[in-house]
Amino acid sequence: MRATYRFPAVLGLLLLGCVFALLLSVSGGSASGRATSVDAPLAVPTCGPIWIADTTPNVGTGDNALAGVAVLAPDDVWAVGFYTDTDGIGNALIEHYTGSSWVVVSGPQPGTGGSYLEAVSALSAGDIWAVGFYRETPGSAPLTLALHYDGTSWTQATTASPGSAENYLYGVDMVSASDGWAVGYTADTANLYQTLTLRWNGTQWVQVASPTPFLSVAGLRGVTVSGTDVWAVGVQADISLTLRSYIIHWNGSSWSAQTTPTTAGCVLTAVSALGTNLWAVGGCQTSTYQTLILQWNGASWAPVASPNPGTGDNLLGGVVWVTANDAYAVGGYNDTGGSVQSLALYWDGTSWEQAHSDNPGTSGNELLAVAQDPVWLNNSWAVGSQSSGGANETLAEHTVIIPCEPTITPTDTPTNTPTTIPTNTPVNTGTATTIPSATGTAVSTTTGTPGQPSATPTVCDLQFEDVPAGNTFYPFVRCLACRGIINGYPCGGVGEPCDPANNPYFRPNNNVTRGQIAKIVSNSVGFVEPVSGQTFEDVPPGSTFYDFIERLASRQIMSGYTCGGVGEPCGPENRPYFRPNSNASRGQLAKIVSNAAGFQEPVSGQTFEDVAPGSTFYDFIERLVSRSVMSGYPCGGVGEPCGPENRPYFRPGNLVTRGQTSKIVGNTFFPECAGEQ
């Protein structure tokens, strides 16, 4: 690959200048543009996480690269980097994924000597920060750069640049609208490199004193915030020019250097925190660079074994926690003298393993940063650059989870007995009527639904006796079952004879209860964190749907009913009731699914005759309909006269069935289901 200007590479600089130039070459920035032999990329596995490349835009005819990424939602992802113009000067590059495609977003280009963005952190759709550096004129001293997005436009903020020779920001992590950290390094004309930390106080970025080891130089590459604790990582070099990994910790009042267990030749490039659990990644050099992963156990840092697929250099540039038992790290590797291949590692709670990642560039590919959706566990993104012998181009890859073989166990017990129809806000939902065998008129099942990239079809032999191929719900039931989200019932019961293969039954026309919906939706989104306590009087710890209900309730996706009603006496703590065995309606499912998916955009107009603006489920139904998740029924039936606009009917009070639920959930969270066979 041709050189990507991520780090200073001036050969005349000593110590950190050379250190960061070396990091560039290890990560692929200065690797040869020749298409030479490399280690064979990892084959696509039969199950587990894989990384799939997406199409990203490039600006101009020079080099393009993405160095930082932040994920807000499946249809709201930001990436930053740079592109070069015809004279080789860099320009800040900002790209936004809207759920269907990546687009370039204009932003400030301060100075005439080039501007580069290295990291991005997003609090909300209207509060995003990106950091890097720029030069006021060609060849002038680099100055720190921070840009802010307010939901409408990007603007430059004032930042400290204390170094007379160099000032760089390489990492940023925002806590709130009034708190956040950016890190990098600074240098004077004597090449005395020192760590640099800036803190956002809601009004301005203020420099905070940070340590540099005695008789050494140091710089910071990544930062993460967890509560009042802040961790920043990078590299130091002592008077003998020996490189060592470097970590500093903010305890709420001051920074202090931490002891790291690594030997000489090690550097750290990124850090990620999940509560008190931390990962820091980078590489250590012997004859070649080998991946380095350190884990913080609450008291000390310790190295954890990690794969090194390349016979040449292997280096990690980004890391992110997904859950307490899942994490991703990304980077690049190469054969000696060869081009770079993307590197993706996966932590399964026990060990780090290599995951398949795409390599669309024929001459080189590198992943420099990775980020995780705060809600959707199956929505992770990594960014970097690729080359096919010419100029570098942007690279973005997203995760797809290929499910492993599911276990069919009858854990749910659907009921056909109609009971009181609950809502999250009790209202009169009308009289239940006969449920059709489908969700209404044909529902669009395109694989490009915003928020969920299309996945490679899964190989799964699962088959339900009562949902054969060609059935309305077949692709959705099979898709969710193959992902272990829904289960079937063993054959042999009344009216359910066993076929020669003893295929289970799904019972698609059975109604769905609130407890079952909590389980299906929670599993679809990927909520897996441990829960404790008790929110609802009728859902104690250990009950069938306890974990799933608590996960949704903690996110305010589902709620309950005030105690004191018939059969629902108030206990000592006046807990509300959830009514997990009550059947749910189409309107209620729309609300639950829409909230779980994080759809919050304002809506207008009226699609259905019986769902007017201001009605209980109006916002949620319109959000799903706009994404072709749900549809309605043509007007003109009994009790459903056609109005002047011939709007269809939604029937929000109708009870929802297992088949309908599978289709609605599948269209929302796994739009690729429609194409799986």
N, C-alpha and C positions, 0 to 999 in steps of 0.2 A: 504494500500500500504506500501511497505517497504520504509525505509528512503531514500529519494533522497538528495544527498549532494548538495543543492543549496545555503545554508547559513551556517555560522558557528554555531555549535550546542554544543559547549563545555559548560557543565553545570557550570563550575567554573567561567565563565565570567559573569560579571555583566552588567547591562544596555544594550547596543546595542547587545552584544553577545547573551543575553537572548531574546532580541527583535527579532532578526533574526531567532533564533531557534524557537520562537513561530510562526513566519510567515511560517516557513517550515511546522509545524504541521497543521496550518490552511489551507495551500494550498494543503495538502494531503501527504506531504513527510513522515510524521511519523504516518499517520493514520494506523489503524490496518489492517493487511493482511487478516483478517477474512472476509468471504463473508456474511456480515450481511445485514439486511433490510435497505433500503434507501428510500428517497422520490421517488415516481414514476417519471421517466424521462418525459419531456414534449413530448406530442404526435406530430407526424409529421403534420404540418399545411397544409391546403389546398392551401395556397399561401404565398409568402414572402420568406425571406432568411432562409436557413437551413445549418447546417454544417455536412459534410460527411467525415468520416474517410478514410484515404488512407493507403496503405501498406508501412511501413517504415522499413529499416533494423536495426538490432541490432548487436553489436560486443561482442563476448565472451559469457560467461554464467552468468556474474554478472549483476548488475543494469545498465540500459541505460535510459537516459532522454534527452529531448530537451528543452532548456531554452530560445532560441532566434531565430527569423526568419526574413528574409528580402526577398522581392519580387521585381524582376527586370522585369519579363515578364511571360506570361503563361508557357513558357518552360525554365524558369531560376529562381529558388527559392532556397535559402540557409537557412539551419537551423544548429544551433550549440548547444552543450550540453556536455555530458560526458558519459563514460562507465567505469565500474570498472573491474579490472582484478582479478585473483584468490586470491590475498592477500588483496583485498578490496581497493586498491589505484586507484584513478580516473585517467582517461585519456581523453584529449580533444577529442570531437567527432564532426565531420563536415560531414554534409550530403547535397546533391545537387539533386534537382528535375529537370530533363531534359525535361519534357513534357510528358513522358510516365512512368517513374519510379524514385524512390529515390535511390541514390547510395551513399556509403560512400567514402569520399575523404580524402586522407592521409594529415596530417599536423604535425607541430612540437609538440613534447611532452617534454617540458623543465623540467629539474630536475628529481629526482627519487622519490619525495614525493607526486606526483599527480598533475594533471593540469585539470582545469575546465573552460569551456566557458559559459558565461552568456548572451551575447547579440551580435548581428551582425547588421551591417549597410552597404548597398550596394549602391555605386554611379553608377557603370557600371559593365559589365561582367568582366572587367579587373581592378577593383578598389573596393575591399571589405575589411572591417575591422571587426574583432571579438575580444571581450575583456572578461576577466575573471581573474583568479588568478592561481598560482602554488606554489609548495614548492620545494626548491632545494634538500632537503632530507626529509625522513619521520619524521614528527613532528616538522620541522623547521617552522619559521615564514612565513605565506603566503605572496607572492609578486604579484604585479600587472602583468597582462599579456595582451599583444595586438598582434594579428596576422594579417598579411596583405596578400591578394590574388591579384596577378598581372595578372590574366588570365591564368596563367600556373601552379603556385605553391604557397603554403602558406609559409610564413617566419615570424619569430618572430622579433618584433621591440623593441627597448629599451624604457622602461617606468620607471617613478619615483615610488619609494616605500619608502616614508618618514617615515612610522611607524616602530618602532623597534619590535612590537609584531604582527601586522596584517596589511595587505594591500589588498584591494579587489576592483575590478571594476565590476559593475553590469549593466551599461547602456552605450550606444554609439550612436551618431547620427552624420553622416558626412555631411558637407555642400558642399565641393568641394575637389579636389585633394590636396588643400593646406589649408584646414580648416575643423575642426571637433572637437567634444567634447566627452570625456569619463568621467563617474562619478562613485563614490563609497564611500569608507570610509577607514580610517586608524586609528591605535591605537598604543599607546606605552605600555610599560610593566605595567604602572599604570592603565590600562584600560580606558584611556582618549580617547574616540572615537571622531573623527573629520571628517567632510566632506572632500572629496577629488575630485578635478576636474582637469583633464588634457586636454590640447588643442593641436591639431595637427597643425603644421605650414607649412606642406609640406615637412619637413625634419625630424622633431623629435616631440615627445610628451613632452610638457612642463607643469609642475605643475603651476596652477594659484590659487592664494589665494582665499579661499571661506569661508563664515561665518559658525560658530558653535555658537549657542546661549550661552550667559553668564551663567555660573553655570549649564550647560547642556552638554549632548553629542548628537551627531547627525550622521546620515549616509544617503547616497543618493542611490536610487534604479533605477531611470529612468531619461532620458534627452530627450529633443526635441528642435530643432532649427527652428526658423521662421524668415528669414531675418537676422537682426543684433541682434534679441532677442533670448536668450537661457533660457529655464526653466528646472530646475531639482527638483525632488521630492523624498521624503523619510520619515524619522521619526526622532524625537528628544525625549529625555527623560530628565526631570529636576532632581533636587537633591532628590526629593521625589520618583523617579522612575516612574513618570507619563508619559505615552506615548502620544505624540501628532503628528499630521501630520506636515510635514515640506516641505516648498517650497522656493527655492531661484531663483532669476532672474538676468540674465546678460543683461545689457542695452547697450552693445557694448564696455564698458570700465571697468566695475566692477560688482561683484556679490553683491546682497543685499537680506536679508531675507524678505519674504512676510507674510502678515497676512492671516491666514486661519481661517475659521469659525467653525471648528470642535471642539467637546468636547474632554475630556480625553479619552485615549484608542484607538486613531485613528492612522493609518499608511497609507502611500501612496506608491504604488508599480510601477506605470507607468504614463506617460504623453504623450499627442499627440497634435500637433498644426496644424491648417489649417488657415494660415494667422494670424489674431489676435484672432481667436477662439481656445480655449483650453479645453481639458478634462484631469482630473487627477483622477485616480482610486485607490482603495485599500480596506480598511475595518476598522470598528470601533467595539470595544469590549464592551459589557455590560455583560450579562451572557454568550453570545456567540458572535462571530464575525458576523457583518452584512455588506453587501456591502456598499462601500462609493464611490460616484461619485461627483466630484467638477467641476464646469464650470466657466471659466474666461470670463467675459462679456466686457473686455476691461478696466475695472476699478477695479474690485474686484472679489474674488472667492466666489462662493455660492454653497451650496449643492443642488443636484437634486435627486428627488426620484428615487430609483432603486429597482428591484425585489430581494427577498431573498427566493428562493424556498426551501432551506433546513431548517429543524427544528434544526439542529446543526449549525456549522460554515458555513459562506458564505464569500468568499474573492475573489477579482478580482486581476489578475496579469498582464493584458495587455489591452491596449486600442488603437484604431486607427481611425482617421477620414477617411471617404470614399469620401463624398461630403459635402457641407454645410448643407445638411439635412439627412445625413446618417453617422453612426459611429457604431463600434463594440467594445465590451468589453468582455473579457474572464477570466475565473478563475475556481473555484471549489466550491462545497458545500457538506455538509454531514448531516446525522442525528447524534445525540449525540452518540458517540461511534461507529458510523458506517463507512463504506467505503465511499470514495469520488466519486462524480459524476461530470463530466465536466459541466461548466456553460458558456453559451454564451448569451450575451445581445445585443439588437439592438436598436439604436436610430433612430426614423423615422422622426425627425424634430420637434416632439412634446413631446414625452415621451420615456423612456427606457422600453423595453419589453423583456421577455425571448424568445430566439430563440431555436429551436430544435438543439441539438448537439449530436453526436454519443458517445456511451460509450462502446467501444469494450472490455474493461477489465472487468472481472466478479467481481473483488475485489476492483477496484478503477480506476479513471480516473481524470486527471487534465490538464487544459490548462494554460500555463504560459506566453505565449506571442502571439501577433497577429500582422500581417503586411498586407499592402494593395498594390496591383499592381499600379504603378504610372499612367498607361494608362487604363487598363481594369478594369472597376468598378466591374465586377462580378468575380474577381479573387483575393480573400482574403485567407490568410492561418493563421492557429493557430497551435501551437505546445505545447507539454508537455510530459506526461508519462501516462502509463497504467499498470495495474497489474491484473493477474488472479490467484493470490495466490502464485506465485513464484517470481522470480526477476522482477523488474520493466522493462518495455519495452518502446521504443519511441512511440510517438503518434503525428500524423499530421492530421489536418482536413482542408478542403477547403469549401468555400461557393458555394451553388447552389441556384439560385433564381427561385422559383416556381412562375410563373406569375399569377396575379389575372385576373379575367374575363375581357377581352378586350372590348372596345367600338368600334363598326364598324361605322366609319363615312367617307364619300368620301372626304377626304381632298386633295388628289392628283388628278390631271386630266391628265392621260397618253394620249399620242397622237400617232397615227399611221402614222403621216405625217413625212417622213424622212426630216431632215434638215441637215445643215452642221455639220459634225462630228468633235467635238472639241477634242483636247488632252491637257494635262497639259503643254506640250511643243508642239506647233503647228507643225505638220508634215503632209506629204501626206499619208493619211491612206487608200487610195484605194477606190474602188467603192463598195458601199453596195450591198450585195447579199441577196438572200432569206434566212430567218432565219429558221433553223430547230426547231422542237418542243422540242428538248432537247439540252443540252450543248455539245453533241457529244457522243462518246462511253461511256459505263457505267462508272460512277464515283464511286470510292470507298467511302463508307460512314461508315467506321468503327468508333466506338465510342471512340477510343483511340487516336485520333488526338492530337499531341503535343499541349499543351497550354490550352486545355479545358477539365477538368475532366468530365466524363460522369455524367449526371444528372438523377434523378429519373423521369421516364416518367410522363408528366403532364396530369391531367384530364381536358379536355376542349371539350365542345360540339360544337365548331365552325365548320361550314361546308360551303364550297363554291360550288355553283351549277355547275360551269364549271371546278372545280378541284376535281373530285370524288376520293375516295379511289382507288388505283391502278394507278392513273395518275403519270407520271414521277416526277412531282413536288409536289405531294400531301404532303409527310411528311415535306418538307421544307416550303411550303407555310403555312401549318397549324401550324407548329412550330413557325414561326415568327409572324403569326397573333395572336396566343394564348399568345404571349409575348407582344402584343401591339405594335409591330415594324412596321408592314404593315397593311393596311386597305383594305376593299373591297368596292363594289358599290351596293347600293340597287337594288333589282330586279325590273322589270317593264319597263325597257327601251327598245329601239328598239332591237329586236333579243335576249332579255334577259327576257323571261317570268318568272313569279313567280311560284315556286313549292308550294305544300301545306304548307311547313314550312317557306315560304318566305325567303329562303336562299339567301345571297348576291352573287354577281359575283366577281371574282378576275381578269379576263381578262389576263391570263398568257402569251398570245402571243403579247400583246401590248409592244411597245418599252418603254424603261426607259430613263428619262431625267437626266441631271446632277443634277438638284435640288432634284429630287426624290432619286437619289443614295446618295446624301449628307445626306438626312433625314434617309434613311434606315441604312446606315453605322454608322452614329452618334448614332442612337438609339441602334444599335446592340452592339457597343463597350460600351455604357453607358455614353457618354459624356452628362452631364446635367447642367453644370455650366452656370450661367447667362452671357450674352455677351452684349457688347455695342460698339459704334462706327460704322464705315462703311468701309469695305475693298474694295468692288466692286461697281462700278458705277450703275450697274443694279440690285443690291440686297440691297435696302435701309432697314433700320430698320422697322419692321412691315410687310415686304413682306413674302410670304408663307414659303420660305425655309431659311429665314434670320438666325435664331438661329443655324440651323444645318450647314449651309455653313460657318458661322463665327467660329464655334467650330472646324471644320476640317481645315479651312484656318489658324487659330492661331497655329495649330500643323503642318502646312506645309504638310498636307495630300492631299489637293487639292489646285490648284492655278488657275489663270485666264489668260486673254489675254490683251496685251498692248493696250491701247486706241488709237484711230486714224484711225481705219479701217472703212470700209463701214458701215454706220449706227451706228457707235460707236464713236461719237465725244469725245474729251478729255474735261473734266470739269475743274473747277478751281484747283482741287487737283490732276489732272491726274490719277485718280483711274483706275485700270484695269477693264475689264469686265469679268463676270463669265459665262454668257450665260446659265442660269439655265434651260431654256426650250429646249436647244439643246439635241438631243439624244446622248447617249453614246455608245461606242463600247466595245467589249470583252477585248481588250487590255487595254483600259482606266479603266474598272472596275477592272481588275487584278491589276493595279497599285494602285488604290485607296484602295482596300481591303487589299492588301499586306502591304501598308504603315500604314493603320489603325491598323492592327494586330501587327505591330512592327516587322515584319520579315525583317531582315537586313543582314542575313548571306551571305557571298560570294557564288556565284554559278559558275558552269562550265559545259562544255558539251553542247549538243544540243538535245532537246527532239523533237522539231517540225521542219519540213522542212521550214516553212515560218516564223520562229522566230529564226534567227541566232544570235550568240553572237555579242553584240554591237548594235543590233537593239533597237528601242525605248523602248519596253516593255519587253525585254528579261529577265532582272533580276527578275522582278515582276512575270512574268508568270512561270519561272522556280521554284521560291520559292513556289508558290501555287501548282504546279504540283507535287513537291516533297512531299507535304502533302496530295496528292490525293484530292485536292479541285476542280481542273479543269482538263479536259482532252481534247483530240482533235478528229479529224475525220480521218478515214483511208485514206491513199493516193489512187490515182487511179481514182478519180472523175474528172469531167470536170475542166480543168485548174489546176489540182493538180496531176501532174505525180509522180510516185514513183521514188525516187532516189535510189542509191546503198544500203542504209540502211533501205529503206521502212519506213521512219519516217512518222508519221501522220502529219496532218495540224491543226493549231490552229485557223486560220482565225481571226487574231487580229483586223481587220478593220470591221468585221461584227457588226451590231448593236445588242445590248443585250436586251433581253426581260425581262418582269417582272418575268416570271417563272424561266428563267435562273439566274437572279439576286438573286432570293430567294434561289436557290440551291447553288450558289457560296457563298453567305453570310452565309447561314446556315451551310455549310461544314466548313467554316472558324471559325465562332464565336460560333456556337452551334452544334458541331459534333454529339451530342446525338439526334439531330432532326431525323436522319435517322431511329432511333428505336422507335420513338414516334408514336402512333396510336390513 
